[in-house]
Each structure stands twice: as structure tokens, then as C-alpha cells.
Amino acid sequence: MPRILITGSSGQIGTNLFHHLSNIGGYSVIGVDKRPNNWEADLETHLVDLTDAERSESFARQHLDDVDLVVHLAAYAKVFELVEHPERALENITMTFRALELCRARKIPIIFGSSREVYGDIERIITGESDADFVIAESPYSASKISGEALTDSYARCYGLHYLTFRFSNVYGRFDNDLERMTRVMPLFIDKISKGEEVTVFGKDKVLDFTYVDDCVSGIGLAIDSLLSSKVTNQTFNLARGEGSTLVELAEGIADELGKPLKMNTRPSRPGEVTHYIANIGKARSLLKYDPKVSLREGIRRTVAWWRESGLL
């Protein structure tokens, strides 16, 4: 039975991926994170800060010898947070370097969780993985992900490390309500609208590609199978819904699902934020047979239902 290590396993994608791999069977899964899993305490989570070289290597000696693949998701993932705290971008790079080193020493393949932020907010609309020009990074966060992609590719070229990279786009859904730790637009809007409070839309014409978490983790699952079997290696994919929606449409959909009036004001987009992105997912469809199922409207319904079931509303 293949054993999978998820870094950043206490985060939203990590927790959902843990469940996905456990539910489909055929995998043994362990997680590593610098914080406990506040949603699912029974998941096997080892508390390790990957920026700490000594602790990381100690963990690896104890737990990595029987690991067959690493899914590296650990990162500070809020764009504007890293504009305000750019040192966290350096920590993202360090965590990726540490994960790559642990994999290199043991010849373990790796899946790297990147972001559509690497495309930046340039005037032409990027639609494919090979169309991007990384001369300019829009924010410290995007710079950290560009660096992570470059490091991962260099390890493949220099050391023969096998990898797949995913550029995620606005993943949302269950296990995403930790507003004290990280303010994300979907849970923020649900929280405020449910309380009858006003929401602020930064960029009324901003178009983003919202990806329901079940589609995201199913794509990662397909990649794990492909990478373990060496059917697909050393490739970069957009992993998203493949449809654009405005933040205004998002807020309206949440208010409708909650049955609450929408109080909304708009302000300009903040520094470092992408204002238009719709993913071309043709490569993932072709090579991984990725097929996202959940529309934004259905995803909002499922997300609000999870909040209700969890006693958050």
C-alpha cells in the first residue's frame, strides 16, 4: 500500500486530501504541519516547522523511509498577508527547499502546490501553462511560488527527482472557516452575510476562477496515481474549475443561499492582487483525465451546508 506524506496537512486542501485518499482506499496517509489540525484531530499529524532544518531532518529519519510520495502544500497562502509580511514569502521558499531536499535524499517523487498567482496581473490574459512570462512577480507570495516551481524543476533536471506541479485557483469548501488565522474571501463573506454585516468587495470587476475543494483533491488524487506509476511526470498543470466569476456574483450567491439581504460596498483591488484569471484546464483534462464537476452555485450550496452541519451558522 503506497504511503503518502502531506505537508500542510492541517490546512483546508490538506485536510480534504487526507480524507479523500483515506476514503478511496489503497493509501496510507500521514501529515506534517506546524499547527494541529483544528478540524480533524484524529488524523495522523506530526507537528514540525519545515523552516527548522534540524526538526525536519529528525522527522524525516523517523517517518520518511517508508513514504512513497510527498504532496507539498505547506505555505503561507494569503496574497495580501505576504504584502504586509514579506518575510513569510521567504519562509514559503525555505519550506519548499526543505521538502525537496528530504525527497532528493530518499528519491521520493513530489507534488508541489503552486498557485495561479504566478501568472500575475498582466495586461494579456494568460490561458495556458506554457504562456506565462515570469520576469515580474506581482507580489511576494507570487514570487515565492515562482521560486518554488523553479526549484522543483531544477531538482528534476539536476537530481532526477520526479514531480508534478499544480497551480491552484481560489479553492474553497469544507474545512475553511479559520478566519482568525487567515482571512479568505469565501468564509469571510459567509460569516459577515450570515450576521447581516456589510461585506467589502475589493475590485467589483475582478474575475476569478473558484474551485470547489472536492474537484481540487480529486485532481491531486489522479496526479498521485500518475506519478507513482510514472505515467505522467515533470509537468505543470492548472487545477481549477475553468470558469470565471466576479466577487460580486460570489457575494450574491452566498446571500441567496443564506436567505439574507446583501449589504455590500466596493473598493479598488489591493496591491499584489490578481484582477482577472480564468484557467485553461485542457492539459489536466488531457493528461490526467481531470474533470471538475462542481459549479460555483453548487459549491456555494455545499459550503453553506457544511457550515450549518458544523454548527457554524
C-alpha positions in Angstrom: 0.0 0.0 0.0 1.6 3.3 -1.0 2.3 5.7 1.8 1.6 9.4 1.2 3.0 12.3 3.2 1.1 15.6 3.1 2.9 18.7 4.2 0.5 21.5 5.3 -1.9 18.7 6.3 -3.8 20.9 8.8 -4.9 23.3 6.0 -8.1 23.2 4.0 -6.7 21.4 1.0 -4.5 19.1 3.1 -7.4 18.1 5.4 -9.7 17.4 2.5 -6.9 15.4 0.6 -6.3 13.4 3.8 -10.0 12.4 3.8 -10.1 11.8 0.0 -7.1 9.4 0.0 -8.4 7.6 3.1 -11.9 7.2 1.6 -10.9 5.9 -1.8 -8.7 3.4 -0.1 -5.4 1.9 -1.2 -3.2 4.5 0.6 -1.7 5.0 3.9 -1.5 8.7 4.8 0.4 10.8 7.3 0.5 14.6 7.7 3.0 17.2 8.8 2.2 20.7 9.8 3.4 23.4 12.2 0.0 23.5 13.9 -2.5 20.9 15.0 -5.5 20.0 12.8 -8.4 22.0 14.3 -11.0 20.3 12.2 -10.0 16.6 12.4 -7.8 15.9 15.5 -7.7 12.1 14.7 -5.7 12.5 11.5 -2.1 11.4 11.9 -0.5 14.8 12.1 3.2 15.4 13.2 3.9 18.9 14.4 7.0 20.1 12.6 8.0 23.5 11.2 9.7 22.8 7.9 11.7 26.0 8.2 13.6 24.3 11.0 16.3 22.2 9.4 17.1 20.1 12.4 13.5 19.3 13.3 12.7 18.5 9.7 15.6 16.1 9.3 14.7 14.4 12.6 11.1 13.9 11.5 12.4 12.5 8.1 14.7 10.0 9.8 11.7 8.7 11.8 8.9 8.7 9.2 10.1 9.2 5.6 11.9 5.9 5.0 8.6 4.1 4.1 7.0 7.1 2.3 6.4 6.7 -1.4 5.3 10.2 -2.4 5.1 13.7 -0.9 2.4 16.2 -1.5 3.9 19.6 -0.6 1.1 22.0 0.4 2.7 23.8 3.3 2.8 27.6 2.8 1.5 30.9 3.9 -1.2 31.3 1.3 -2.8 34.7 1.6 -1.6 37.2 -1.0 -2.1 40.5 0.8 -0.9 39.0 4.1 2.5 38.5 2.4 2.4 42.0 1.0 2.3 43.1 4.7 4.7 40.4 5.9 7.1 39.7 3.0 9.4 37.6 5.3 6.7 34.9 5.1 7.4 34.6 1.3 11.0 33.6 2.2 9.6 31.0 4.6 7.5 29.6 1.8 10.7 29.2 -0.3 12.5 27.6 2.6 9.7 25.1 3.3 9.8 24.1 -0.4 13.6 23.8 -0.4 13.4 21.6 2.7 10.7 19.3 1.2 12.7 18.9 -2.0 15.9 18.1 0.0 14.1 15.4 2.0 12.7 13.9 -1.2 16.1 14.1 -3.0 17.9 12.3 -0.3 15.3 9.4 -0.4 14.4 9.5 -4.2 10.8 10.2 -3.4 8.6 11.9 -6.0 6.9 15.2 -5.1 3.7 17.0 -6.0 4.2 20.8 -5.5 1.2 23.0 -4.7 1.7 26.2 -6.6 -0.8 29.0 -7.4 -2.4 30.8 -10.3 -0.8 33.9 -8.7 2.4 33.0 -10.6 0.7 34.4 -13.7 0.5 37.8 -12.1 -1.9 40.6 -13.2 -0.5 41.3 -16.6 -2.5 43.0 -19.4 -2.8 40.0 -21.6 -4.9 37.2 -20.3 -2.9 34.0 -19.7 -4.7 30.8 -20.6 -2.1 28.1 -20.7 0.7 26.8 -18.6 3.4 27.5 -21.2 2.2 31.0 -21.9 3.5 32.7 -18.8 6.4 35.1 -18.5 7.9 35.1 -15.0 10.1 38.2 -15.4 7.9 40.1 -13.0 6.2 38.8 -9.8 3.1 40.7 -8.8 3.6 40.1 -5.1 5.9 38.4 -2.6 3.5 35.5 -2.5 3.6 35.0 -6.3 7.4 35.3 -6.1 7.6 32.6 -3.5 5.5 30.2 -5.7 7.5 31.1 -8.9 10.7 30.3 -6.8 9.1 27.0 -5.6 8.3 26.0 -9.2 11.8 26.9 -10.4 13.4 24.9 -7.5 11.2 21.9 -8.2 12.1 21.9 -11.9 15.8 22.3 -11.1 15.7 19.3 -8.8 14.3 17.3 -11.7 17.0 18.4 -14.1 19.9 18.1 -11.7 18.9 15.1 -9.5 16.4 13.2 -11.5 13.6 14.0 -9.0 10.1 13.2 -10.4 7.5 15.8 -9.8 4.1 17.3 -10.8 3.2 20.9 -10.1 -0.4 22.2 -9.6 -1.4 25.9 -9.9 -4.4 26.1 -7.7 -7.1 28.8 -8.0 -9.3 30.0 -5.2 -10.0 26.7 -3.6 -13.0 26.7 -1.3 -15.3 24.4 0.6 -15.4 22.4 3.8 -12.7 22.9 6.5 -12.3 26.5 5.6 -13.6 28.8 8.3 -10.5 29.7 10.3 -10.9 33.5 10.0 -8.7 34.2 13.0 -5.7 32.6 11.3 -6.2 33.6 7.7 -9.0 35.8 6.1 -10.2 34.2 2.9 -13.0 35.6 0.8 -15.5 32.7 0.8 -15.6 32.1 4.6 -15.4 35.9 5.3 -18.4 36.6 3.1 -20.4 33.7 4.6 -19.6 34.9 8.1 -20.5 38.5 7.5 -23.6 38.0 5.4 -25.0 35.4 7.8 -24.6 38.0 10.6 -26.2 40.8 8.5 -23.0 42.7 8.3 -21.6 44.6 5.3 -19.1 42.9 3.0 -16.3 44.8 1.1 -15.5 43.7 -2.4 -12.0 44.7 -3.4 -12.5 45.1 -7.2 -16.1 44.9 -8.4 -15.0 43.8 -11.9 -12.4 41.3 -10.6 -12.9 37.9 -12.2 -11.5 34.7 -10.6 -11.8 31.0 -11.1 -13.3 29.5 -7.9 -12.5 25.7 -7.4 -14.6 23.6 -5.1 -12.3 21.5 -2.9 -13.6 18.1 -4.0 -12.6 18.9 -7.6 -9.2 20.0 -6.3 -8.4 16.9 -4.3 -9.7 14.6 -7.0 -7.2 16.2 -9.4 -4.4 15.6 -6.8 -5.5 12.0 -6.4 -5.3 11.5 -10.2 -1.8 13.0 -10.1 -0.7 10.7 -7.3 -1.7 7.7 -9.3 0.0 9.1 -12.4 3.2 10.0 -10.7 3.6 6.7 -8.7 3.1 4.8 -12.0 5.4 7.2 -13.9 2.7 7.7 -16.5 2.9 11.4 -16.2 6.0 13.1 -14.6 7.7 16.5 -14.6 4.7 18.5 -15.8 2.9 21.6 -14.6 -0.9 21.9 -14.6 -3.6 24.5 -13.9 -6.1 22.9 -11.4 -9.3 24.9 -11.3 -12.9 24.9 -12.4 -12.1 26.6 -15.7 -14.9 29.3 -15.4 -14.7 32.9 -14.2 -16.9 34.6 -11.7 -16.8 38.1 -10.2 -16.6 38.7 -6.4 -20.0 40.4 -6.7 -21.5 37.2 -8.1 -19.9 35.3 -5.3 -21.4 37.6 -2.7 -24.8 37.5 -4.3 -24.7 33.7 -4.5 -23.8 33.4 -0.8 -26.6 35.8 0.2 -29.1 33.9 -1.8 -28.1 30.6 -0.3 -28.2 32.0 3.2 -31.5 33.7 2.6 -30.1 37.0 3.8 -30.1 40.5 2.3 -26.7 41.6 0.8 -25.1 44.7 2.2 -22.0 45.4 0.0 -19.6 48.1 -0.8 -16.8 48.1 -3.4 -13.3 49.3 -3.2 -10.3 49.1 -5.6 -8.3 45.9 -5.7 -5.4 45.9 -3.2 -1.7 45.8 -4.1 -0.5 42.4 -5.3 -3.9 41.0 -6.1 -4.8 39.4 -9.5 -7.9 41.0 -11.1 -8.6 38.6 -13.9 -7.9 34.9 -14.1 -9.7 32.0 -15.8 -7.7 28.8 -16.0 -7.2 26.8 -19.2 -7.5 23.3 -17.8 -7.2 21.5 -21.1 -3.8 20.0 -20.2 -5.1 18.5 -16.9 -8.1 17.1 -18.8 -5.9 15.5 -21.4 -3.1 14.1 -19.4 -4.7 13.4 -16.0 -8.3 12.9 -17.1 -9.2 15.7 -14.7 -12.9 16.6 -14.9 -14.2 19.2 -12.4 -17.9 18.6 -11.5 -19.0 21.4 -9.2 -20.2 24.7 -10.4 -19.8 27.8 -8.2 -23.5 27.8 -7.4 -23.5 24.2 -6.3 -20.2 24.7 -4.5 -21.7 27.6 -2.5 -24.7 25.4 -1.6 -22.4 22.6 -0.4 -20.1 25.0 1.5 -23.0 26.7 3.3 -24.5 23.3 4.1 -21.1 22.3 5.7 -21.1 25.4 7.8 -24.6 24.6 9.0 -23.8 20.9 9.7 -20.7 22.1 11.7 -22.8 24.4 13.9 -21.1 27.5 12.5 -24.3 29.1 11.4 
